[in-house]
């Protein structure tokens, strides 16, 4: 077990303290392949006294526990958490969590987990400068009352796409920090937008915790599947519910039908393949289940507003 306890401070200082705890060196605020924990990296950036963030991309070989003590910098901590078991790919966390840094917070992650986390600190002063007073008050009330056991926000397709871009940034990318900052701001905007509109849609908070976990499991299946849309019956069997209940709950939670979500996920995968040059247009379409190239191009343009060849031309 590795345990690190600290008060909220800017995340560069936090990382320096954590590295000292492990007796490991830091280079450019990057902790790489920490032998005491496992494999991967943790990097931190402080933009100002009011804004900093830390990125974790780890494969843990030991239990890890972070404890935030009360009494540090005053503001908000917004974390995006993708944590799963390495062995059976069981989803442990797939959530977006907002907390008040005045409050203590404990995060335990078991050995054998893959950890992809982005944690952002915003001071009260920064939030007050850019947010309307009414929204700021709502966020403060929500952050103070929010509990992990009843958290209503979780990572969907829009967040997943941006988070993947964050974790795919190369260490030697000369624009890496600029890209990272841009993605952090985009994720913040998406969270705030979902917070503003949460009462206008069927609110997931009215669902049972088990149902929410089931929908997250189905979302994980759909977002990682390339070989074709699974039958409703097989998906319903996975979460032990009727097909009608599954369809209704998924639409309520994610705002899309099961097939629409699957289709958006696979087209996004194809777009990533084309951007990175992993394959040709024909190969990308075939990889996500399109045997007809014109059908692939039509679906791609409907989703992104451009043809696959435009992506290839501009990369």
Phi, psi and omega in degrees: 000129172248124182235133180229123181243134181201164170271159179296128175212181178295151193284343172293315176297319179301315182292323177298320178294321180293318178297320178296322177301321181272354183059045181237150181280155174244146174226118181054044179058036179234124174254111189248135178045061181293108187301329181292339184252317186153231181239160175118208183204159170228128176230149182225150178219135176248117180275322177200181178296345185252358189205120177206165180206159179226140179243129178241130177221093192228153165242108189278137172250354176226156173298142181231134179226127174251136176235123174261119179274153176289155173103009179268207177301143184263127180167212183243145169243120180246115184241140175248118191238119173237102185230128180217161178286131180296322189284308184249007179059025177289132181284123178261318174213142177210056192230168173243123189233124178253129178223160177270123185289353173290336184267150175287155182209137180238131178233119179247131180232122185284155174302150181085013180257147165266134187236119172235110184224142169235124180236128185240134175252131173235128178287161175301322181297317180294315179298318181294330182289325188250349183247144174300149184303320181297316179293320179300316179297318178298316180296318180297316179297316181296315182297323181288328184265346187295136178231144180302324183290342183231018182295133186258000183250133178216164189283122176248193186301313181300319179290319183301320182297314181291319179298321178298320178298322179297311185284348178266356179296128182282147182298328183265010179290118182296339178256015185303312182292324178294318178297316181299314179299318179299317180293322178300317179293320179297317180294321177298315180299319180294322177295314180298322178295317179293327177294319180295324187259006188296334181271353181272346179245173175296115190282124178301338183296345179275356180272158176290150181302319181296323179292320177297316179296323178296319180293325176295323178295317178295319178300320179295320178297312184293323184284343181252357186268134179239340190277010179126153181291126180289159179291151177301322181298318181292322178293317179297324180295324181300322184252010174056052175214167180289158180296323181293319178295318179300312181299316182293316181293318182296317179296322180294319184280316188254352176077007178223155171291165180302313183291319179300319180295316177301316183294318178297321181295315183288326177293323176297321177298317178297319179299318178298319179298318181289320180297318183275353179074024181293331185200172177282171178299315180298317179294320180297315178298316180296322182298328182259012170103009178263117177273340181253119185295323180291325176295320178297313181298319181295315180294322181296315180293324178297323183280318189247351179082001177223160177275157177305324181295333177292323176297314181296320183295325187262001183283000000 
